[in-house]
Amino acid sequence: MTREVEGERLVTRHILEQTRRNGDASRRASIVSRKKVDGLDRQVDLLDRTVKDQTKSLPVVLAETLSEMQRERDGR
């Protein structure tokens, strides 16, 4: 009977240790995933701002290009 109790204690300790290790690994994986998502969010935000800036400046760039083309054509 004493051996059975001691065996059960060993099994219980082993299960508790494995549960702790798995919990730690899960937390680490969750932190790494969160950091990757945060980094991706920042990249998407930067890309969004860049596209918006380019969209705003496009009419000016087109107007300058057309004016330059017209000056070149009139100068010939």
HUKABEL-V175721 format. One record per pair of residues at least 24 apart in sequence whose ideal C-beta (glycine too) atoms are under 7 Angstrom apart, sorted by the first residue. I is the first residue (numbers start at 1). J is the second residue. Records with the same first field share a line. If there is no record, write none. Layout:
I = J + J
This chain:
none
